[in-house]
Amino acid sequence: MITTSVAARLAGNDLQQHIFASQSTVIQECNTNGETCLFDWDCCSGFCNWYNSNGAPDGHCRKGDQ
């Protein structure tokens, strides 16, 4: 009897590569400064600017010191 792992049954090759990707691969998928974001973890810098200086919604990645 051939045994197959649960991960192999549930995921195709592309999803398995994402699940088992190294951190450096996943980190490359973040947004750079100026790109849109919803959460801090969406941005490579770790900072999502939710509001601009006028208090209006913004939603763009920014540098950490701004």
C-alpha positions in Angstrom: 0.0 0.0 0.0 1.4 3.4 -1.0 1.1 6.0 1.8 0.6 9.7 1.0 1.0 12.5 3.5 -2.0 14.7 4.4 -0.2 17.7 3.0 0.3 15.9 -0.3 -3.4 15.0 -0.5 -4.7 18.4 0.4 -2.3 20.6 -1.6 -1.1 20.7 -5.1 2.6 21.3 -5.8 2.3 25.1 -5.8 0.6 25.3 -2.4 3.0 22.8 -0.9 5.9 25.1 -2.0 4.3 28.0 -0.3 3.5 26.1 2.9 7.1 24.8 3.2 8.8 27.9 1.8 11.7 29.3 3.8 11.2 32.7 5.6 13.3 34.5 3.0 10.9 33.4 0.3 7.8 34.5 2.2 9.3 37.9 3.3 9.9 38.8 -0.4 6.2 38.9 -0.9 5.7 42.0 1.3 4.7 45.5 -0.1 7.4 48.2 -0.4 7.0 51.8 0.7 4.2 53.6 -1.1 2.3 50.4 -1.9 -1.2 49.9 -0.5 -1.7 47.9 2.7 -4.3 47.0 5.3 -2.1 45.7 8.1 1.5 46.4 9.3 2.5 42.8 8.3 1.6 43.6 4.7 4.6 46.0 4.5 8.3 45.0 4.3 9.0 47.9 6.7 6.4 46.6 9.1 4.5 49.9 9.1 1.2 50.6 7.4 0.2 54.2 7.4 -3.6 53.9 8.0 -4.3 57.7 8.1 -2.5 60.7 6.6 -1.6 63.9 8.5 -5.1 65.3 7.9 -6.7 62.2 9.5 -8.1 60.9 6.2 -7.7 57.2 5.4 -4.4 56.5 3.6 -3.5 52.8 3.6 0.1 52.9 2.3 3.3 51.3 3.5 5.8 53.7 5.0 9.3 53.8 6.6 9.5 53.0 10.3 10.8 56.5 11.2 7.9 58.5 9.7 
